[in-house]
Amino acid sequence: MSDDSEPAENISGGPSGGGIAAEFEPSEATTRAEAVVDVLGGLYWRKTYGGQDAFECLVRTILSQNTSDTASQPAHDALMDRFGGGDLVEALAGAQRNDLAETIQSAGLYNRKSEVMIAAAEEIREEFGSESQFDAFVRDEDSETVRSRLLEIDGVGPKTADCVLLFSGGRGGVFPVDTHVHRIYRRLGIAPPKADHEGVREILEGAVPAEKCGFGHTASIQFGREYCSARRPACLDGPEACPLYDLCERVGVDEVSETVVDPAEVESG
């Protein structure tokens, strides 16, 4: 396993964000998606997840929507400094929207995000009673029940729900799909070029062993940042520049003209 620590600014919270380091011996992969995850697990880290407070994870993921970790991390830290230290559900359910919006302004869309978080806290307090009871629900109920309930909360989409299942519930077989994952696995040719986020998720969760989905998700995000960016993927610098070159179909990437388009824009034929 790589000696590199998982960056604390990842949505998983890095080394202090729950879960434990684990060894997974790369086997003879049965799918190309599993082979990709094996390479990424050797390049970055292998970790099983679970253990984060469920509501804090929900808040953290809402803050990350439509923005970068560079912007959302300070907002999360400021929120926890101001409202943490006790029952976070109770604190946010009783928060004034303007106060919360001011606290999280670095995350962008702070008025909408503050509304979503306060409404979610009120809904969770009414149904579950407290932060600890919500944690127990996320940990102990079956995954489909938890996911369905989370998706009923205004402002919570599939990626947010899946992050809570993974980082708080410790569920194997959950592979959240953010913009990096969506781009990478269509560019690799593992998912169809026009697949939406849910389509990519279904393919990955069916093709990657359950115990590898968690680190597959976080390592894919890191790979997207370091190698497979939207505008200039590393493969444009030559085969040796990308550790996944031999596993990739480079859909939407023209190495000769050095042009890059979203895989969905590639003409079929």
C-alpha positions in Angstrom: 0.0 0.0 0.0 1.2 3.5 -0.7 2.7 5.4 2.1 0.8 8.5 1.0 -1.8 9.7 3.5 -5.2 10.4 2.2 -5.6 14.2 2.0 -7.6 15.7 4.8 -9.4 18.0 2.3 -11.1 15.0 0.7 -14.7 14.7 1.5 -13.8 11.5 3.5 -11.9 13.7 5.9 -8.5 12.0 5.4 -6.8 9.9 8.1 -9.1 11.4 10.8 -12.3 11.0 8.9 -13.3 7.5 10.0 -12.4 4.1 8.7 -9.1 2.2 8.9 -6.3 1.4 6.6 -6.7 -2.1 5.2 -4.7 -4.4 2.9 -6.3 -5.7 -0.2 -4.1 -7.9 -2.3 -4.7 -7.1 -6.0 -5.9 -10.3 -7.5 -6.4 -11.2 -11.1 -9.1 -8.7 -11.8 -12.2 -10.0 -13.4 -13.2 -6.6 -14.9 -11.4 -3.7 -16.3 -13.0 -1.5 -13.6 -11.5 -3.7 -10.9 -8.1 -3.5 -12.6 -8.3 0.3 -12.6 -9.2 0.3 -8.9 -6.3 -2.0 -8.1 -3.9 0.3 -9.8 -5.3 3.3 -8.0 -5.2 1.5 -4.7 -1.5 0.9 -5.2 -0.9 4.5 -6.3 -2.7 6.1 -3.4 -4.3 4.2 -0.5 -6.5 1.4 0.5 -8.9 2.1 3.2 -12.2 0.8 4.6 -14.6 3.5 5.6 -17.2 4.1 8.2 -17.4 5.8 11.6 -18.0 9.4 10.7 -20.9 11.1 12.4 -23.7 10.8 9.9 -25.1 14.3 10.1 -21.7 16.0 10.0 -20.9 13.9 6.9 -24.3 15.0 5.4 -23.4 18.6 6.1 -19.9 18.3 4.8 -21.1 16.8 1.6 -23.8 19.5 1.1 -21.1 22.1 1.5 -19.0 20.4 -1.2 -21.7 20.6 -3.8 -20.8 22.7 -6.8 -17.5 23.8 -5.3 -14.0 22.7 -4.6 -12.5 21.3 -1.4 -10.4 24.4 -1.2 -13.6 26.4 -0.8 -15.7 23.9 1.2 -13.1 22.8 3.7 -12.8 26.2 5.4 -16.6 26.5 5.5 -16.9 23.1 7.2 -14.2 24.1 9.7 -15.9 27.4 10.5 -19.3 25.7 10.8 -18.0 23.1 13.3 -16.1 25.9 15.3 -19.4 27.8 15.6 -22.0 25.1 15.9 -20.2 21.9 16.8 -19.3 20.7 20.2 -22.7 19.3 21.0 -25.6 17.9 19.1 -25.1 19.3 15.6 -28.6 18.5 14.6 -30.0 20.5 17.4 -27.6 23.3 16.8 -28.4 23.7 13.1 -32.1 23.2 13.6 -32.1 26.2 15.9 -29.7 28.3 13.8 -30.6 31.5 12.1 -30.2 31.3 8.3 -28.2 34.5 8.1 -25.8 33.4 10.8 -25.2 30.0 9.1 -24.9 31.6 5.7 -22.3 34.0 6.9 -20.4 31.1 8.5 -20.2 29.0 5.4 -19.9 31.7 2.8 -16.5 30.4 1.5 -18.4 27.3 0.1 -20.4 29.3 -2.4 -24.2 29.2 -2.8 -24.3 29.8 0.9 -27.8 31.0 1.1 -29.2 27.9 -0.5 -26.9 25.6 1.4 -27.8 27.2 4.7 -31.5 26.7 3.9 -30.9 23.1 3.0 -28.9 22.3 6.1 -31.3 24.0 8.5 -34.3 22.2 6.9 -32.5 18.9 7.0 -31.7 19.4 10.7 -35.3 20.2 11.5 -36.5 17.2 9.6 -34.0 14.8 11.2 -34.7 16.2 14.7 -38.4 15.7 14.2 -38.1 12.1 12.9 -35.1 10.8 14.8 -34.9 13.0 17.8 -31.1 13.6 18.0 -27.8 13.3 16.1 -27.0 10.0 17.8 -30.3 8.4 16.8 -29.7 9.5 13.2 -26.3 8.0 13.4 -27.8 4.7 14.5 -30.3 4.7 11.7 -27.5 5.2 9.1 -25.3 2.5 10.6 -27.9 -0.1 11.4 -30.7 0.0 8.8 -30.3 -1.7 5.4 -28.6 0.4 2.7 -31.6 0.8 0.5 -33.8 2.1 3.3 -31.2 4.6 4.4 -30.5 5.7 0.8 -34.2 6.2 0.1 -34.8 8.2 3.2 -31.8 10.4 2.6 -33.0 11.1 -0.9 -36.3 12.4 0.5 -34.4 15.3 2.1 -34.5 18.4 0.0 -31.1 19.2 -1.5 -29.8 15.6 -1.0 -29.0 13.9 -4.3 -27.5 10.4 -5.0 -23.9 11.4 -4.5 -24.6 13.0 -1.1 -26.6 10.0 0.0 -23.9 7.6 -1.1 -21.2 9.5 0.7 -23.2 9.2 3.9 -23.7 5.5 3.4 -19.9 5.0 2.7 -18.2 7.3 5.2 -20.7 7.0 8.0 -22.4 3.7 7.5 -19.2 2.0 6.3 -21.2 0.2 3.6 -19.3 -2.0 1.2 -20.3 -1.9 -2.4 -21.1 1.9 -2.4 -19.2 3.8 -5.1 -20.3 7.5 -4.9 -20.1 9.3 -8.3 -18.9 12.9 -8.3 -17.8 14.9 -11.3 -14.3 13.3 -11.3 -15.6 9.7 -11.2 -18.3 10.5 -13.8 -15.6 11.9 -16.2 -12.9 9.3 -15.6 -14.9 6.1 -16.1 -16.6 7.4 -19.3 -13.2 8.5 -20.6 -11.8 5.1 -19.7 -14.6 3.5 -21.8 -15.8 1.5 -18.8 -19.1 3.4 -18.8 -21.0 4.6 -21.9 -20.1 8.1 -23.1 -23.6 9.4 -22.4 -24.1 7.6 -19.1 -25.4 9.9 -16.3 -24.1 9.8 -12.8 -26.5 7.0 -11.7 -25.6 5.0 -14.8 -21.9 5.2 -13.9 -22.6 4.3 -10.3 -24.6 1.2 -11.3 -21.8 0.0 -13.6 -19.1 0.5 -11.0 -20.9 -1.1 -8.2 -21.6 -4.1 -10.4 -18.0 -4.4 -11.7 -15.9 -3.6 -8.6 -15.8 -5.9 -5.6 -17.7 -4.4 -2.6 -14.6 -4.1 -0.4 -12.8 -2.1 -3.1 -15.5 0.5 -3.8 -14.7 2.8 -1.0 -11.1 3.4 -1.8 -11.9 3.2 -5.5 -14.1 6.3 -5.0 -11.6 8.4 -3.1 -8.6 7.3 -5.1 -10.4 8.0 -8.3 -11.1 11.6 -7.1 -7.4 12.0 -6.4 -6.5 10.6 -9.8 -8.9 13.0 -11.4 -7.2 15.9 -9.7 -3.6 14.8 -10.4 -3.8 13.0 -13.8 -7.2 13.0 -15.5 -8.4 16.6 -15.4 -11.3 17.7 -17.5 -9.2 20.0 -19.8 -5.8 18.4 -20.1 -5.4 14.8 -19.0 -1.9 13.5 -18.5 -2.1 11.2 -21.5 -1.5 14.2 -23.7 2.0 14.2 -22.4 2.6 10.7 -23.6 1.8 7.1 -22.5 4.3 7.2 -19.7 2.7 10.2 -18.1 -0.5 8.3 -17.0 -0.5 5.2 -14.8 -3.8 4.1 -16.4 -2.8 4.6 -20.0 -2.9 0.9 -20.9 -6.4 0.5 -19.4 -7.9 3.5 -21.0 -9.7 4.0 -24.3 -9.3 7.8 -24.0 -12.9 8.5 -25.1 -13.0 12.2 -26.1 -9.3 12.7 -26.1 -7.4 13.2 -29.3 -3.7 12.7 -28.6 -2.6 13.9 -32.1 -4.5 17.2 -32.1 -4.4 17.5 -28.3 -8.0 18.3 -28.1 -10.3 17.1 -25.3 -14.1 17.0 -25.2 -16.6 15.5 -22.8 -17.1 11.8 -23.8 -20.8 12.6 -24.3 -19.8 14.8 -27.2 -18.0 12.1 -29.1 -19.8 11.0 -32.3 -20.8 7.4 -32.2 -20.1 5.3 -35.2 
